[in-house]
Amino acid sequence: MKTGPLNESELEWLDDILTKYNTDHAILDVAELDGLLTAVLSSPQEIEPGTVAGCRVGWG
């Protein structure tokens, strides 16, 4: 598994995926995803996978 920051092509790919599957309630771009992940990782409380804002999320 690769570690470290994403390179430019990986960031572009991720941004394309976020744009492709965008909805009114989706993360808009890589910057917004970065903010969400920063908040989750720095939270004083553990956040369960699949839980966002206290609601269970259905993936797929």
Backbone as a printed PyTorch tensor [residue, N CA C, xyz], in Angstrom:
tensor([[[  0.8450,  -1.1780,   0.0000],
         [  0.0000,   0.0000,   0.0000],
         [  0.8900,   1.2410,   0.0000]],

        [[  0.5300,   2.1850,  -0.8220],
         [  1.2920,   3.4310,  -0.9090],
         [  0.9910,   4.3100,   0.2990]],

        [[  2.0100,   4.9440,   0.8260],
         [  1.8150,   5.9060,   1.9060],
         [  2.3200,   7.2660,   1.4460]],

        [[  1.9420,   8.2850,   2.1630],
         [  2.3770,   9.6320,   1.8240],
         [  1.2990,  10.3740,   1.0540]],

        [[  1.5870,  11.6080,   0.7030],
         [  0.5880,  12.4280,   0.0090],
         [  0.3250,  11.9190,  -1.4080]],

        [[ -0.8630,  12.2350,  -1.9150],
         [ -1.2110,  11.8740,  -3.2850],
         [ -0.4520,  12.7640,  -4.2580]],

        [[ -0.0980,  12.1930,  -5.4220],
         [  0.5550,  13.0130,  -6.4400],
         [ -0.5170,  13.7410,  -7.2630]],

        [[ -0.0960,  14.5750,  -8.1880],
         [ -1.0240,  15.4220,  -8.9500],
         [ -2.0410,  14.6030,  -9.7440]],

        [[ -1.6060,  13.5230, -10.3860],
         [ -2.5430,  12.7170, -11.1810],
         [ -3.5530,  11.9990, -10.2870]],

        [[ -3.1380,  11.5710,  -9.1060],
         [ -4.0680,  10.9340,  -8.1660],
         [ -5.1000,  11.9320,  -7.6520]],

        [[ -4.6700,  13.1590,  -7.3740],
         [ -5.6040,  14.2010,  -6.9360],
         [ -6.6050,  14.5440,  -8.0350]],

        [[ -6.1430,  14.6090,  -9.2840],
         [ -7.0430,  14.8810, -10.4080],
         [ -8.0590,  13.7570, -10.5720]],

        [[ -7.5950,  12.4880, -10.4530],
         [ -8.4970,  11.3410, -10.5520],
         [ -9.5600,  11.4090,  -9.4600]],

        [[ -9.1510,  11.6790,  -8.2400],
         [-10.0850,  11.7650,  -7.1220],
         [-11.0830,  12.8980,  -7.3320]],

        [[-10.6150,  14.0290,  -7.8010],
         [-11.5000,  15.1600,  -8.0800],
         [-12.5030,  14.8040,  -9.1820]],

        [[-12.0500,  14.0750, -10.2070],
         [-12.9540,  13.6290, -11.2780],
         [-14.0330,  12.6960, -10.7350]],

        [[-13.6680,  11.7820,  -9.8490],
         [-14.6380,  10.8560,  -9.2530],
         [-15.6490,  11.6170,  -8.4090]],

        [[-15.1860,  12.5650,  -7.6050],
         [-16.1010,  13.3610,  -6.7830],
         [-17.0590,  14.1650,  -7.6580]],

        [[-16.5760,  14.6830,  -8.7670],
         [-17.4270,  15.4330,  -9.6960],
         [-18.4310,  14.5080, -10.3750]],

        [[-17.9880,  13.3390, -10.7910],
         [-18.8500,  12.3810, -11.4990],
         [-20.0310,  11.9350, -10.6430]],

        [[-19.8000,  11.6840,  -9.3690],
         [-20.8430,  11.1630,  -8.4850],
         [-21.4250,  12.2390,  -7.5710]],

        [[-21.3060,  13.4850,  -7.9480],
         [-21.7770,  14.6030,  -7.1360],
         [-23.3040,  14.6260,  -7.0360]],

        [[-23.8000,  14.8590,  -5.8310],
         [-25.2250,  15.0850,  -5.5800],
         [-25.3300,  16.3030,  -4.6690]],

        [[-26.5540,  16.6730,  -4.3330],
         [-26.7590,  17.8270,  -3.4510],
         [-26.1310,  17.6370,  -2.0690]],

        [[-25.9600,  16.3860,  -1.6460],
         [-25.4480,  16.1080,  -0.2990],
         [-24.0450,  15.5040,  -0.3220]],

        [[-23.3850,  15.5480,  -1.4660],
         [-22.0740,  14.9180,  -1.6140],
         [-20.9420,  15.9120,  -1.3530]],

        [[-19.7700,  15.3620,  -1.1290],
         [-18.5600,  16.1700,  -1.0290],
         [-18.2620,  16.7160,  -2.4210]],

        [[-17.9990,  18.0100,  -2.5120],
         [-17.8720,  18.6710,  -3.8100],
         [-16.5170,  18.4820,  -4.4830]],

        [[-15.4390,  18.5240,  -3.7010],
         [-14.1110,  18.4660,  -4.3060],
         [-13.0880,  17.9610,  -3.2940]],

        [[-11.8500,  17.8570,  -3.7440],
         [-10.7700,  17.3240,  -2.9110],
         [-10.5410,  18.1810,  -1.6680]],

        [[-10.6870,  19.4860,  -1.7890],
         [-10.4900,  20.3690,  -0.6320],
         [-11.5310,  20.0910,   0.4480]],

        [[-12.7780,  19.8730,   0.0450],
         [-13.8280,  19.5680,   1.0220],
         [-13.5930,  18.1970,   1.6570]],

        [[-13.1520,  17.2210,   0.8630],
         [-12.8280,  15.8980,   1.3930],
         [-11.6880,  15.9950,   2.4020]],

        [[-10.6850,  16.7970,   2.0970],
         [ -9.5660,  17.0110,   3.0130],
         [-10.0540,  17.5750,   4.3470]],

        [[-10.9580,  18.5410,   4.2880],
         [-11.5120,  19.1160,   5.5120],
         [-12.2750,  18.1000,   6.3370]],

        [[-13.0850,  17.2700,   5.6650],
         [-13.8460,  16.2330,   6.3710],
         [-12.9070,  15.2400,   7.0470]],

        [[-11.9250,  14.7510,   6.3070],
         [-11.0020,  13.7690,   6.8810],
         [-10.1710,  14.3580,   8.0160]],

        [[ -9.7850,  15.6110,   7.8980],
         [ -9.0620,  16.2850,   8.9770],
         [ -9.9210,  16.3570,  10.2330]],

        [[-11.1990,  16.7010,  10.0690],
         [-12.1120,  16.7760,  11.2160],
         [-12.3090,  15.4060,  11.8530]],

        [[-12.4670,  14.3770,  11.0360],
         [-12.6710,  13.0220,  11.5640],
         [-11.4310,  12.5560,  12.3250]],

        [[-10.2620,  12.7710,  11.7440],
         [ -9.0290,  12.3020,  12.3780],
         [ -8.6520,  13.0810,  13.6260]],

        [[ -9.0570,  14.3340,  13.7100],
         [ -8.7010,  15.1440,  14.8770],
         [ -9.8120,  15.2050,  15.9220]],

        [[-10.8960,  14.4870,  15.6790],
         [-12.0200,  14.4800,  16.6170],
         [-11.6090,  13.8570,  17.9520]],

        [[-12.0820,  14.4090,  19.0630],
         [-11.7810,  13.8090,  20.3590],
         [-12.5410,  12.5000,  20.5770]],

        [[-13.5640,  12.2520,  19.7590],
         [-14.3370,  11.0190,  19.8630],
         [-14.0850,  10.1530,  18.6370]],

        [[-14.0550,   8.8290,  18.8590],
         [-13.8890,   7.9100,  17.7420],
         [-15.1650,   7.9000,  16.9050]],

        [[-15.0120,   7.9470,  15.6000],
         [-16.1510,   7.9340,  14.6870],
         [-16.1550,   6.6020,  13.9560]],

        [[-17.2700,   5.8660,  14.0640],
         [-17.3780,   4.5640,  13.4200],
         [-17.3450,   4.7020,  11.9060]],

        [[-16.7040,   3.7460,  11.2210],
         [-16.7700,   3.7520,   9.7600],
         [-18.2260,   3.6790,   9.3010]],

        [[-18.5750,   4.4340,   8.2810],
         [-19.9410,   4.4320,   7.7700],
         [-20.8810,   5.3440,   8.5240]],

        [[-20.3640,   6.1220,   9.4680],
         [-21.2030,   7.0440,  10.2250],
         [-20.7890,   8.4780,   9.9050]],

        [[-21.7640,   9.2870,   9.5190],
         [-21.5030,  10.6970,   9.2270],
         [-22.5740,  11.5170,   9.9210]],

        [[-22.1710,  12.4620,  10.7340],
         [-23.0990,  13.3460,  11.4510],
         [-24.1410,  12.5520,  12.2380]],

        [[-23.7190,  11.4340,  12.8110],
         [-24.6220,  10.6450,  13.6420],
         [-25.5710,   9.7460,  12.8740]],

        [[-25.4720,   9.7150,  11.5500],
         [-26.3590,   8.8920,  10.7190],
         [-25.5490,   7.7980,  10.0420]],

        [[-26.1410,   6.6080,   9.9390],
         [-25.4910,   5.5280,   9.2040],
         [-25.5630,   5.8390,   7.7190]],

        [[-24.4900,   5.5610,   7.0190],
         [-24.4200,   5.8420,   5.5850],
         [-24.4470,   4.5270,   4.8270]],

        [[-25.2560,   4.4640,   3.7810],
         [-25.2990,   3.2680,   2.9410],
         [-24.4220,   3.4590,   1.7220]],

        [[-23.3990,   2.6520,   1.5930],
         [-22.4990,   2.7460,   0.4410],
         [-22.8710,   1.6500,  -0.5320]],

        [[-23.4480,   2.0360,  -1.6460],
         [-23.7390,   1.0440,  -2.6850],
         [-25.0920,   0.6100,  -2.6500]]])
